[in-house]
Amino acid sequence: MSRVQWAEVDFDPPPGAIRLLTPQPADGKTYVMYHGTTQASAQSILARGFRQSKDGMLGRGVYLSRDLEKASRYPIGHPEWDKVVIKVKVNVGKVKAITKQNHPLQKTWHDHGYDTAWVPPNCGMTESGLEEDCVWDPRRIVILGVIYPFMVPVQVGYPAVDAVEGPAVGDVIHQQDPLRRDGVTRIRTSQTIPKR
């Protein structure tokens, strides 16, 4: 049996991008962010780019996080083996912090001249307590690659998840096949697949 872990190669960020070191994204800066989705949705995003969601906690926009852990949870309730995380860099433009439920600009921040809405960690807005960002204009987002989960052997106390086989670096996203063949369980390693 195995369980899912998310990680990426921890190399330097792309030129001009900033790691998650500061609590609030600074106006006009570029950050590495993540978007959790299904493999099928990732194929669509890679082919056509991001599109605004119609609604959500922060209204219309593209929902991202600078926190890989946060993004790897999405879509919530979806099988782990079919989840992927799209790694992007984003010029956040003008940022509005939305620090509580029912904030006066919670869904109207863009109407007031902001490009990105940011929910700080542990402010009560998200159940996970992790930060979230909503970017109004998808053209601010540059796709860097796709991160796949990797399977590790289950140890006592960890929930089991069926192991799956991951693509090789440079492969296009494909539907995953179960790994358990002939009683042998292979372990998938984490990798970021660059966008073509």
C-alpha atoms as an extended CHARMM CRD file, in Angstrom:
* protein
*
       196  EXT
         1         1  MET       CA              0.0000000000        0.0000000000        0.0000000000  PROA      1               0.0000000000
         2         2  SER       CA              1.0770000000        3.5670000000       -0.4540000000  PROA      2               0.0000000000
         3         3  ARG       CA              0.1170000000        7.1460000000        0.3050000000  PROA      3               0.0000000000
         4         4  VAL       CA              0.4580000000       10.3560000000       -1.6520000000  PROA      4               0.0000000000
         5         5  GLN       CA              3.0600000000       13.0430000000       -1.0550000000  PROA      5               0.0000000000
         6         6  TRP       CA              3.5770000000       16.2740000000       -2.9540000000  PROA      6               0.0000000000
         7         7  ALA       CA              6.9170000000       17.9030000000       -3.5390000000  PROA      7               0.0000000000
         8         8  GLU       CA              8.8640000000       19.5720000000       -6.2500000000  PROA      8               0.0000000000
         9         9  VAL       CA             12.4980000000       19.9600000000       -7.0570000000  PROA      9               0.0000000000
        10        10  ASP       CA             13.5700000000       22.9250000000       -4.9420000000  PROA      10              0.0000000000
        11        11  PHE       CA             15.6720000000       24.7910000000       -7.4790000000  PROA      11              0.0000000000
        12        12  ASP       CA             15.8830000000       28.5460000000       -7.8070000000  PROA      12              0.0000000000
        13        13  PRO       CA             12.6230000000       30.2380000000       -8.8300000000  PROA      13              0.0000000000
        14        14  PRO       CA             12.2790000000       31.5700000000      -12.3790000000  PROA      14              0.0000000000
        15        15  PRO       CA             13.9340000000       34.9470000000      -13.0260000000  PROA      15              0.0000000000
        16        16  GLY       CA             11.9920000000       37.7360000000      -11.3290000000  PROA      16              0.0000000000
        17        17  ALA       CA              9.8350000000       35.3850000000       -9.2300000000  PROA      17              0.0000000000
        18        18  ILE       CA              9.8560000000       35.3940000000       -5.4230000000  PROA      18              0.0000000000
        19        19  ARG       CA              9.4980000000       32.3960000000       -3.1120000000  PROA      19              0.0000000000
        20        20  LEU       CA              6.8920000000       32.2830000000       -0.3490000000  PROA      20              0.0000000000
        21        21  LEU       CA              8.9730000000       34.1540000000        2.2240000000  PROA      21              0.0000000000
        22        22  THR       CA              6.8790000000       37.2140000000        2.9320000000  PROA      22              0.0000000000
        23        23  PRO       CA              3.4110000000       36.9620000000        4.3980000000  PROA      23              0.0000000000
        24        24  GLN       CA              1.6170000000       39.2680000000        1.9440000000  PROA      24              0.0000000000
        25        25  PRO       CA              2.3100000000       39.4440000000       -1.7780000000  PROA      25              0.0000000000
        26        26  ALA       CA              3.7760000000       42.8690000000       -2.5530000000  PROA      26              0.0000000000
        27        27  ASP       CA              2.1840000000       45.0100000000       -5.2590000000  PROA      27              0.0000000000
        28        28  GLY       CA              3.7560000000       44.5690000000       -8.6880000000  PROA      28              0.0000000000
        29        29  LYS       CA              5.9360000000       41.5760000000       -7.7470000000  PROA      29              0.0000000000
        30        30  THR       CA              6.0520000000       38.1710000000       -9.4390000000  PROA      30              0.0000000000
        31        31  TYR       CA              5.5570000000       35.0010000000       -7.3720000000  PROA      31              0.0000000000
        32        32  VAL       CA              5.6070000000       31.2610000000       -7.9470000000  PROA      32              0.0000000000
        33        33  MET       CA              2.1050000000       29.9260000000       -7.2700000000  PROA      33              0.0000000000
        34        34  TYR       CA              0.2210000000       26.6670000000       -7.6330000000  PROA      34              0.0000000000
        35        35  HSD       CA             -3.1880000000       25.5400000000       -8.8910000000  PROA      35              0.0000000000
        36        36  GLY       CA             -4.5540000000       22.1150000000       -7.9090000000  PROA      36              0.0000000000
        37        37  THR       CA             -6.7910000000       20.3780000000      -10.4320000000  PROA      37              0.0000000000
        38        38  THR       CA             -7.5630000000       17.0660000000      -12.1510000000  PROA      38              0.0000000000
        39        39  GLN       CA             -5.4510000000       15.6270000000      -14.9410000000  PROA      39              0.0000000000
        40        40  ALA       CA             -8.2080000000       16.2640000000      -17.5070000000  PROA      40              0.0000000000
        41        41  SER       CA             -8.6070000000       19.8930000000      -16.4180000000  PROA      41              0.0000000000
        42        42  ALA       CA             -4.8320000000       20.3290000000      -16.4760000000  PROA      42              0.0000000000
        43        43  GLN       CA             -4.7790000000       19.1860000000      -20.1160000000  PROA      43              0.0000000000
        44        44  SER       CA             -7.3720000000       21.8380000000      -20.9340000000  PROA      44              0.0000000000
        45        45  ILE       CA             -5.4850000000       24.5560000000      -19.0330000000  PROA      45              0.0000000000
        46        46  LEU       CA             -2.2140000000       23.6400000000      -20.7600000000  PROA      46              0.0000000000
        47        47  ALA       CA             -3.9320000000       23.7820000000      -24.1630000000  PROA      47              0.0000000000
        48        48  ARG       CA             -6.0770000000       26.8960000000      -23.6810000000  PROA      48              0.0000000000
        49        49  GLY       CA             -4.6920000000       28.7030000000      -20.6420000000  PROA      49              0.0000000000
        50        50  PHE       CA             -6.4280000000       29.5850000000      -17.4030000000  PROA      50              0.0000000000
        51        51  ARG       CA             -9.9620000000       30.9840000000      -17.3830000000  PROA      51              0.0000000000
        52        52  GLN       CA            -11.7410000000       32.9080000000      -14.6480000000  PROA      52              0.0000000000
        53        53  SER       CA            -14.0310000000       30.9290000000      -12.3940000000  PROA      53              0.0000000000
        54        54  LYS       CA            -17.5700000000       32.3000000000      -12.3990000000  PROA      54              0.0000000000
        55        55  ASP       CA            -17.6690000000       32.6520000000       -8.6130000000  PROA      55              0.0000000000
        56        56  GLY       CA            -15.9980000000       31.5300000000       -5.4300000000  PROA      56              0.0000000000
        57        57  MET       CA            -15.0270000000       32.7630000000       -1.9770000000  PROA      57              0.0000000000
        58        58  LEU       CA            -13.3990000000       35.8350000000       -3.5840000000  PROA      58              0.0000000000
        59        59  GLY       CA            -15.6920000000       36.1280000000       -6.5960000000  PROA      59              0.0000000000
        60        60  ARG       CA            -14.5160000000       35.7580000000      -10.1840000000  PROA      60              0.0000000000
        61        61  GLY       CA            -10.8890000000       35.0130000000      -10.9750000000  PROA      61              0.0000000000
        62        62  VAL       CA             -8.2630000000       32.2750000000      -11.1140000000  PROA      62              0.0000000000
        63        63  TYR       CA             -7.6990000000       30.6600000000       -7.7170000000  PROA      63              0.0000000000
        64        64  LEU       CA             -4.0700000000       29.9450000000       -6.8220000000  PROA      64              0.0000000000
        65        65  SER       CA             -1.8590000000       29.6870000000       -3.7600000000  PROA      65              0.0000000000
        66        66  ARG       CA              1.8040000000       30.3050000000       -3.0840000000  PROA      66              0.0000000000
        67        67  ASP       CA              1.5270000000       27.2510000000       -0.8240000000  PROA      67              0.0000000000
        68        68  LEU       CA              1.9980000000       23.8970000000       -2.6150000000  PROA      68              0.0000000000
        69        69  GLU       CA              0.3250000000       22.1050000000        0.3130000000  PROA      69              0.0000000000
        70        70  LYS       CA             -2.8390000000       24.1720000000       -0.1870000000  PROA      70              0.0000000000
        71        71  ALA       CA             -2.9770000000       23.5890000000       -3.9500000000  PROA      71              0.0000000000
        72        72  SER       CA             -2.3130000000       19.8440000000       -3.6470000000  PROA      72              0.0000000000
        73        73  ARG       CA             -5.6000000000       19.4150000000       -1.7380000000  PROA      73              0.0000000000
        74        74  TYR       CA             -7.6780000000       20.3750000000       -4.7840000000  PROA      74              0.0000000000
        75        75  PRO       CA            -10.0750000000       19.3690000000       -6.0770000000  PROA      75              0.0000000000
        76        76  ILE       CA            -11.3540000000       18.4080000000       -2.6350000000  PROA      76              0.0000000000
        77        77  GLY       CA            -12.9030000000       14.9450000000       -2.5280000000  PROA      77              0.0000000000
        78        78  HSD       CA            -11.3060000000       13.8820000000       -5.8230000000  PROA      78              0.0000000000
        79        79  PRO       CA             -9.1470000000       10.7010000000       -5.9670000000  PROA      79              0.0000000000
        80        80  GLU       CA             -5.5250000000       11.5000000000       -5.1330000000  PROA      80              0.0000000000
        81        81  TRP       CA             -4.1490000000        9.5470000000       -8.0970000000  PROA      81              0.0000000000
        82        82  ASP       CA             -5.9560000000       11.8530000000      -10.5630000000  PROA      82              0.0000000000
        83        83  LYS       CA             -4.8390000000       15.1520000000       -8.9990000000  PROA      83              0.0000000000
        84        84  VAL       CA             -2.0410000000       17.3360000000      -10.3560000000  PROA      84              0.0000000000
        85        85  VAL       CA             -0.7290000000       20.7690000000       -9.4500000000  PROA      85              0.0000000000
        86        86  ILE       CA              0.0650000000       23.3400000000      -12.1170000000  PROA      86              0.0000000000
        87        87  LYS       CA              3.0760000000       25.4700000000      -11.2000000000  PROA      87              0.0000000000
        88        88  VAL       CA              2.8790000000       29.0670000000      -12.4350000000  PROA      88              0.0000000000
        89        89  LYS       CA              4.4540000000       32.4560000000      -12.0070000000  PROA      89              0.0000000000
        90        90  VAL       CA              2.1870000000       35.4400000000      -11.4990000000  PROA      90              0.0000000000
        91        91  ASN       CA              2.7110000000       39.1810000000      -11.5640000000  PROA      91              0.0000000000
        92        92  VAL       CA              0.1590000000       40.0160000000       -8.8680000000  PROA      92              0.0000000000
        93        93  GLY       CA             -0.2860000000       43.6880000000       -9.7930000000  PROA      93              0.0000000000
        94        94  LYS       CA             -2.1630000000       45.6020000000       -7.0920000000  PROA      94              0.0000000000
        95        95  VAL       CA             -3.0640000000       43.2920000000       -4.1650000000  PROA      95              0.0000000000
        96        96  LYS       CA             -5.9810000000       43.5500000000       -1.7250000000  PROA      96              0.0000000000
        97        97  ALA       CA             -5.8510000000       41.5600000000        1.5230000000  PROA      97              0.0000000000
        98        98  ILE       CA             -9.2200000000       40.0230000000        2.3860000000  PROA      98              0.0000000000
        99        99  THR       CA             -8.8130000000       39.2330000000        6.0740000000  PROA      99              0.0000000000
       100       100  LYS       CA            -12.2800000000       38.1080000000        7.2180000000  PROA      100             0.0000000000
       101       101  GLN       CA            -15.5580000000       36.6490000000        6.0130000000  PROA      101             0.0000000000
       102       102  ASN       CA            -17.9960000000       39.3010000000        4.7740000000  PROA      102             0.0000000000
       103       103  HSD       CA            -15.1530000000       41.7450000000        4.0950000000  PROA      103             0.0000000000
       104       104  PRO       CA            -16.6520000000       44.7640000000        2.2620000000  PROA      104             0.0000000000
       105       105  LEU       CA            -14.5190000000       44.0100000000       -0.8380000000  PROA      105             0.0000000000
       106       106  GLN       CA            -14.6170000000       40.1930000000       -0.5790000000  PROA      106             0.0000000000
       107       107  LYS       CA            -16.1260000000       39.7350000000       -4.0580000000  PROA      107             0.0000000000
       108       108  THR       CA            -15.7770000000       43.2510000000       -5.4740000000  PROA      108             0.0000000000
       109       109  TRP       CA            -12.0370000000       43.8980000000       -5.0140000000  PROA      109             0.0000000000
       110       110  HSD       CA            -11.4630000000       44.1280000000       -8.7690000000  PROA      110             0.0000000000
       111       111  ASP       CA            -14.1160000000       46.8480000000       -9.0940000000  PROA      111             0.0000000000
       112       112  HSD       CA            -11.9360000000       48.9200000000       -6.7380000000  PROA      112             0.0000000000
       113       113  GLY       CA             -8.7920000000       48.6780000000       -8.8860000000  PROA      113             0.0000000000
       114       114  TYR       CA             -7.1410000000       45.5300000000       -7.4790000000  PROA      114             0.0000000000
       115       115  ASP       CA             -5.6240000000       42.7870000000       -9.6520000000  PROA      115             0.0000000000
       116       116  THR       CA             -5.2780000000       40.0880000000       -6.9860000000  PROA      116             0.0000000000
       117       117  ALA       CA             -7.1630000000       39.2920000000       -3.7950000000  PROA      117             0.0000000000
       118       118  TRP       CA             -5.1060000000       37.6000000000       -1.0810000000  PROA      118             0.0000000000
       119       119  VAL       CA             -6.4270000000       35.6500000000        1.9010000000  PROA      119             0.0000000000
       120       120  PRO       CA             -3.7850000000       35.4910000000        4.6640000000  PROA      120             0.0000000000
       121       121  PRO       CA             -3.1050000000       32.2180000000        6.4590000000  PROA      121             0.0000000000
       122       122  ASN       CA             -4.9800000000       31.5770000000        9.7050000000  PROA      122             0.0000000000
       123       123  CYS       CA             -7.4300000000       34.4750000000        9.2910000000  PROA      123             0.0000000000
       124       124  GLY       CA            -10.5590000000       32.2930000000        9.4230000000  PROA      124             0.0000000000
       125       125  MET       CA            -11.3780000000       32.5600000000        5.7190000000  PROA      125             0.0000000000
       126       126  THR       CA            -10.1940000000       29.0670000000        4.7270000000  PROA      126             0.0000000000
       127       127  GLU       CA            -10.8530000000       25.8610000000        6.6100000000  PROA      127             0.0000000000
       128       128  SER       CA             -7.2480000000       24.7480000000        6.0720000000  PROA      128             0.0000000000
       129       129  GLY       CA             -5.8160000000       27.9670000000        7.5100000000  PROA      129             0.0000000000
       130       130  LEU       CA             -3.5690000000       28.2400000000        4.4370000000  PROA      130             0.0000000000
       131       131  GLU       CA             -3.2390000000       31.2960000000        2.2050000000  PROA      131             0.0000000000
       132       132  GLU       CA             -5.1490000000       31.7160000000       -1.0230000000  PROA      132             0.0000000000
       133       133  ASP       CA             -4.8980000000       34.1100000000       -3.9540000000  PROA      133             0.0000000000
       134       134  CYS       CA             -7.4280000000       35.0450000000       -6.6200000000  PROA      134             0.0000000000
       135       135  VAL       CA             -6.0250000000       36.6430000000       -9.7790000000  PROA      135             0.0000000000
       136       136  TRP       CA             -8.5570000000       38.5540000000      -11.8780000000  PROA      136             0.0000000000
       137       137  ASP       CA             -6.7900000000       38.4820000000      -15.2580000000  PROA      137             0.0000000000
       138       138  PRO       CA             -5.5150000000       35.0740000000      -16.4610000000  PROA      138             0.0000000000
       139       139  ARG       CA             -3.0040000000       36.8960000000      -18.7000000000  PROA      139             0.0000000000
       140       140  ARG       CA             -0.9820000000       37.6670000000      -15.5410000000  PROA      140             0.0000000000
       141       141  ILE       CA             -0.2990000000       33.9220000000      -15.1910000000  PROA      141             0.0000000000
       142       142  VAL       CA              2.5560000000       32.0590000000      -16.9340000000  PROA      142             0.0000000000
       143       143  ILE       CA              2.4740000000       28.2570000000      -16.7320000000  PROA      143             0.0000000000
       144       144  LEU       CA              5.8140000000       26.7430000000      -15.6890000000  PROA      144             0.0000000000
       145       145  GLY       CA              4.9230000000       23.0470000000      -15.4960000000  PROA      145             0.0000000000
       146       146  VAL       CA              2.8690000000       20.3060000000      -13.8790000000  PROA      146             0.0000000000
       147       147  ILE       CA              3.6750000000       18.6090000000      -10.5780000000  PROA      147             0.0000000000
       148       148  TYR       CA              2.4870000000       15.0360000000      -10.0420000000  PROA      148             0.0000000000
       149       149  PRO       CA              2.0770000000       13.4060000000       -6.6340000000  PROA      149             0.0000000000
       150       150  PHE       CA              4.3690000000       10.5550000000       -5.7910000000  PROA      150             0.0000000000
       151       151  MET       CA              3.5320000000        7.4120000000       -3.9260000000  PROA      151             0.0000000000
       152       152  VAL       CA              5.4440000000        6.2570000000       -0.9000000000  PROA      152             0.0000000000
       153       153  PRO       CA              5.0490000000        2.9450000000        0.9120000000  PROA      153             0.0000000000
       154       154  VAL       CA              2.4800000000        3.1370000000        3.6750000000  PROA      154             0.0000000000
       155       155  GLN       CA              3.8820000000        3.0440000000        7.1490000000  PROA      155             0.0000000000
       156       156  VAL       CA              1.9150000000        2.2320000000       10.2740000000  PROA      156             0.0000000000
       157       157  GLY       CA             -0.5230000000        5.0480000000       10.9670000000  PROA      157             0.0000000000
       158       158  TYR       CA             -0.7960000000        6.3510000000        7.3850000000  PROA      158             0.0000000000
       159       159  PRO       CA             -3.9150000000        5.8670000000        5.2400000000  PROA      159             0.0000000000
       160       160  ALA       CA             -3.4950000000        3.7260000000        2.1220000000  PROA      160             0.0000000000
       161       161  VAL       CA             -3.9470000000        5.0550000000       -1.4170000000  PROA      161             0.0000000000
       162       162  ASP       CA             -3.5680000000        2.9610000000       -4.5710000000  PROA      162             0.0000000000
       163       163  ALA       CA             -0.2070000000        3.5580000000       -6.2230000000  PROA      163             0.0000000000
       164       164  VAL       CA             -0.0910000000        4.8950000000       -9.7540000000  PROA      164             0.0000000000
       165       165  GLU       CA              2.5260000000        5.3050000000      -12.4310000000  PROA      165             0.0000000000
       166       166  GLY       CA              3.6400000000        8.8130000000      -13.3650000000  PROA      166             0.0000000000
       167       167  PRO       CA              4.7410000000       10.2010000000      -16.7140000000  PROA      167             0.0000000000
       168       168  ALA       CA              8.3550000000       10.7130000000      -17.6280000000  PROA      168             0.0000000000
       169       169  VAL       CA              9.7620000000       14.2130000000      -17.7740000000  PROA      169             0.0000000000
       170       170  GLY       CA              8.5680000000       15.8460000000      -20.9860000000  PROA      170             0.0000000000
       171       171  ASP       CA              5.5320000000       13.5640000000      -21.3800000000  PROA      171             0.0000000000
       172       172  VAL       CA              2.1190000000       15.0230000000      -22.0010000000  PROA      172             0.0000000000
       173       173  ILE       CA             -0.3400000000       14.3360000000      -19.1940000000  PROA      173             0.0000000000
       174       174  HSD       CA             -2.0070000000       10.9420000000      -19.6940000000  PROA      174             0.0000000000
       175       175  GLN       CA             -4.6230000000        9.0470000000      -17.7310000000  PROA      175             0.0000000000
       176       176  GLN       CA             -2.7870000000        7.1020000000      -15.0380000000  PROA      176             0.0000000000
       177       177  ASP       CA             -2.7680000000        3.2800000000      -14.8200000000  PROA      177             0.0000000000
       178       178  PRO       CA             -2.6590000000        1.3780000000      -11.5300000000  PROA      178             0.0000000000
       179       179  LEU       CA              0.8530000000        0.1500000000      -10.7170000000  PROA      179             0.0000000000
       180       180  ARG       CA              0.0820000000       -3.0300000000       -8.8950000000  PROA      180             0.0000000000
       181       181  ARG       CA              1.1260000000       -5.7140000000      -11.3860000000  PROA      181             0.0000000000
       182       182  ASP       CA              2.3780000000       -9.1820000000      -10.5010000000  PROA      182             0.0000000000
       183       183  GLY       CA              2.3490000000       -8.2800000000       -6.8160000000  PROA      183             0.0000000000
       184       184  VAL       CA              5.0140000000       -5.5930000000       -7.3140000000  PROA      184             0.0000000000
       185       185  THR       CA              4.3130000000       -2.0290000000       -6.2470000000  PROA      185             0.0000000000
       186       186  ARG       CA              6.3930000000        0.6140000000       -7.9510000000  PROA      186             0.0000000000
       187       187  ILE       CA              6.9230000000        3.9830000000       -6.2880000000  PROA      187             0.0000000000
       188       188  ARG       CA              6.4260000000        7.1410000000       -8.3050000000  PROA      188             0.0000000000
       189       189  THR       CA              8.9050000000        9.9450000000       -7.8000000000  PROA      189             0.0000000000
       190       190  SER       CA              7.9020000000       13.5870000000       -7.7100000000  PROA      190             0.0000000000
       191       191  GLN       CA              8.7020000000       15.6390000000      -10.7540000000  PROA      191             0.0000000000
       192       192  THR       CA              7.7280000000       18.8370000000      -12.4620000000  PROA      192             0.0000000000
       193       193  ILE       CA              6.8620000000       18.3450000000      -16.1120000000  PROA      193             0.0000000000
       194       194  PRO       CA              7.7610000000       21.5260000000      -18.0420000000  PROA      194             0.0000000000
       195       195  LYS       CA              5.1090000000       23.0600000000      -20.2840000000  PROA      195             0.0000000000
       196       196  ARG       CA              5.8180000000       22.5040000000      -23.9630000000  PROA      196             0.0000000000
